[in-house]
Amino acid sequence: MATTTTTEAATNYRPPEFRPEINVSPPTIHDGLFFWQFMVAGSIAGSVEHTAMFPIDTLKTRMQALGSGSGPGLGVRQSLSSILKLEGAAGLYRGIWAMGLGAGPAHAVYFSVYELCKKTLSGSNPNNPVAHAVSGVCATVASDAVITPMDMVKQRLQLEGTPYRGVGDCIRRVQVEEGVAAFYRSYRTTVVMNAPFTAVHFATYEAAKRGLSELSPESVSGDEGLAVHATAGAAAGALAAAVTTPLDVVKTQLQCQGVCGCDKFASSSIGNVIRVVVKKDGYSGLMRGWVPRMLFHAPAAAICWSTYEASKSFFQKLNEAKNPRQLINESS
């Protein structure tokens, strides 16, 4: 009797359908985005930022490169008036193609490295300011290696009376006349400048964004969210620009040396350039161009961060609309 019952139970038993779980969170995803999406968002943000603010960057370069040789007391208004009078509006955009070639790839590296390092270093505390600062430094070291050659070309093309016909001509002539090393002559100074710049920038941005969001919780989404990102970015850009102006003067001097009347330096060391500038123009020479530099970085950072966050939001919504299998295929 027991045998019959056992047999009937075995015959009527149907194992439950096996449905393997799908991993919907591939390891390459962070903040709902893939690594390549951070790169695209960063590239878009960098290109928009530099294109929109390029005329201000031209004014800064002119003021920093020639020093007192460009005339005592030459300020933003006088520089702008001189360029428009002698060269027209096109003079404000000379060299923009060089920046276009460098800004996209450099910012793609910049933001993707930042997000990767922030994820790794923050641990269980996403609001860790030290992790944000260190991540920013790592990001700038990597991105500066990409943008420094094009930044040098850009600055030489921005000078009044530049001897170069365009990006290609400048690259070719610098390589023949000064060697490949000339493209990276200012790299050390750029990193030394951008490391504290980025540390201050990212730490200030994250803190300001968090503070503004806590002050007005309803502002963290939609158009108001973009306003938070823009405001936090502007504050971060202005503060970081003011702190690092002396090193930016050194960088510009090194990149433009020997061109259009700019000083030529026996050594590319930061200390040597600072001594020459101070001897020639006093300590105020190290702050030359701080006004256009802040006028550049405050709105530039606002544009860059709001564009970056908007691009991230677009990709996050795009990923949410896809099914898990599509996400896994894209991550592999």
N, C-alpha and C positions, 0 to 999 in steps of 0.2 A: 504493500500500500504506500509506504514511504517512498519506494523507488518510483512508482507511478507518478506521485505528486512532484517529485524532483524533476522527472522527465518532462512533465507538462510545463513546469515553471521555466525550464531551460528552453522549451520550444516557444513559449509565449514571450520570452525576454527579448527586448530590442534595445541594444546599446544606444545611448544618446548620440545624436549627430556631433561629430568632432569638428569644431570650428576654431582653427588656430587664431590667436589674437594677432592683430596687426600693430606693429610698433609705429605709432603716429608721431613720434618725436625723434627723428634721426639725430645722431650725435653732432651733425654739422649745423644744426639749427640753434640759434641764440636770439632771444627776443622775438621769436616768431619768424626770423629771416635766415636765409642761407648766406654763406660767406660771400658768394658772388653778388648777392643783392646788396650787401653792405658796400661792396666796391662800386657798384653802379650808382647807388645813392650818393656816395661820397664824391664820385666823379662829376655827377650832375651839379652837386652843391658847389664844388670848387670852380667849375667852369662858369656858373652863373655869378658867383661872388666876384671873381677876377674880371669878368667882362663888364659887369655893372660899375665897378670901382676903379677901372684902369686909369681914367684921367687923373684921379687923385694920386695914384701911384706914380704917374709921370711927374707930377709936381714935386712929390717927395724926392724922387730920384734926382731931379735937376737941382734941388736945394742942397742935397747931401753931397753930391758928387764933386762939385767945383769949390765948395767952401766959400771963403771970402773972395775968391777970384771972380765970383759971379756978381760981386757988388755988395757993399755993406748994407745990412738991414733988408736984404731982399726977402720978402715974405711971400705968403700964399697968393695974395691979391696981385702983387707985382709980377710974380712968376707966371700966373695965369694970363695976365694982360700981355706980357711979353710973348708968350707962346701963341696966343690968338692973333696978335698983331703981325708977327713975323712968319708964322707957319700955318695959321688958320686952325680950325678945329681938328683937322687931320693930325696935327702935331701932337695932340693929346693921346692919340691912339697908336703912335708908332711903336712897334714891337709887340703889339697885341697878339700876333700870330705865334710868336715864340712862347708867350704865356699860355696861349690856347693849347699848344702841343705839350706843355709841361704840366699845367694845372690839373687836367682831367686824370691822367695816370697817377700823379703825386697824391691827389686827394683820395683816389680810390685806395691807394696803399695806406694813407693816413688814417682814414676812418675804419677800414677793415682791421688794421693792426690795433687801433684803439679799442674797438669792440671786443676783439679776441683777448687782449691783455686785461681789459676790465672784467670780462667774464672769469678769467683765470685767477686774477689777483683779488677780486672782491670777496670771494668765498661766500659765506652766509650773510654778509653785510653789503647789500648793493649800494649803500650810501656812504661807503668808505672814501673820504677825500684823498687819503694817501694813495689808494689804489687808482683813483682817477688821475692824480698827478703823475704817478709813475707810468701809467698807461699812456698818458699824453706824451711823456718824454720818449718812450719806446716808439710811438707813432711818428714823432717828428724826426728821429734819427733815420728811420726807414724812408720816409717820404722825402726828406732833404736830399738823399742820395739820388732820387729820381728827378727832382726839380732844379737842383743847383745849376747844371749846365744851361738849361733853358732860361733860368733867371738871369744868369750872366749875360746871355745873348740879348735878352729883353732889355736889361738896363743899358747896355751899350747902344742899342737902337733908340732908346728914349732920349739920349743926350742931344743937345742942340748942336747942329752941324756934324752929326754922326757920319763917319766915312763909309759906313756900310750901306749897301743898297737894299738889303733885306735879310731875312733869317738865314737863308742858304749861303749868301755871300759872307755873312758874319761868321758862321760856323767854319766855312772853308778857310777864310783868312786867318782866323784865330788858330786853327789847327796847324796851318803852314808856318805862320809867323811866330807863334808862342808855344806851340805844342799842345798835346791833349791835356796835359796837367793844368793848363790855364783854365779849363772849364771847371775844375774843382779847387781852384786856388782859394776860394772863400768858403769851402765846405766846412772846415773846422770852425770858422767863425760863425757860420750859419747855424751849426749844431749847438755851439756854445750859447748863441743868442736864442735859438728857438726852443732849447730845452727848458729854461726858466719861463719863456713866453708861453709855451704849451702847458707847462705845469700850472702856472697861474691861470691860464685861459680855461683849461678843462675843469680845474677845481672850482674856480669862480662860477663857471657856467652851471655845473651840476648843483652847486650850493644855491645859486640864485634861482634856478629852475625849481628846485625843491621848495625853497622859501616862498616863491610866488604861488606855487601850487597849493601849499599849506595855507597861505593867506587867503586864497580864493579857490577852494576845491572844485567849484563848478567850472573853472577855467582850464581844466586839463584836457579838454577835447574840443574838436572842431576849430573854428576860427579863433576862439579865445585861446586855445592851446597853442596855436601858431604865434599869437601875440606874446605868450609866456616865453616861448623859445626865442623869439626875436629880441625881447627885452633882456633876457638872461645872456644871450649871445652878445648883444651890444655892450653890456656892462663888462663882460669878460674880455672882449676885444679891446676896449678902451683902456682898462687897467693893465693888461698884459703889454699893450703897445707903449704905454708911458714908461713902464719899468725897463723895457729893453731897447729904448731908442739909441743909447750910446753904442751898443753893439751893432745895431742896424746901420749906423753911420760908418762904422769900421767895415762892415760887409760891403756896402756900396762903394766905398773908397777902393777896396781891393778889387772888386769886379770891374770898375771903370778906370783903373789906373793906366796912365799913359795914353788915354784917348780923349780928344777934344780939350786938351789943356789940364786934365786931371793929374794929380800928383803921381809920381812913380815911386814905389817903395822898394828899398833894398831887401827887406824881409817881409814875409807875409804873416808874421806873428802879430797877434792882437795888441800886445804891449807896444810894439814898435809903431803901429799905426796910431794908437792912442797918443803916444808921445809926439808924433809929427803933427797931429790935429791940434793938440793942446798948445804946442809951440807956435803954431801958425795962427790959430783962431781963439785960443784960450779954452777954458773948460766949457764955455757956452757952445763951442763948436761941436761938442759931443751930443748936444741936444738939438742940433740943426735938423729941421724937418719934423719935429715932434708934433706940430699942429696937423700937417697933412697926414702924418702917420696915424694919429688918433682919429682924424676925420675919415681915414681909410678903414681902419680896423673895426671901429665901432659899428658902422652900418654894414661893413663886409661880413663881420661875424654874425650880425643879425640875419642878413640874407642867407649866409651859408648854413647856419643852424636851422633856420626855419625851412629852407629848401631840403636839407638833409632829413629832418624829422618828417616833413611832408612825404618825401620819397619813401622813407621807411614805412610810414602809415599806409601808403599805396601798396607796397609789397606785402605788408602784413594782411591787409584785406584780401589781396590776391591769393595768398597762401591759404587763408581761412576758407576761401571758396572752393579750393581743390580738395579732392578726396585723398585719403591717406596714401594710397598706392602711387598717385602722382607725385606726392611729396617725397616718398622714398626713392622713386626713379630719378628725381631731380637732384637728390642729395648724393646719389651714387656716381 
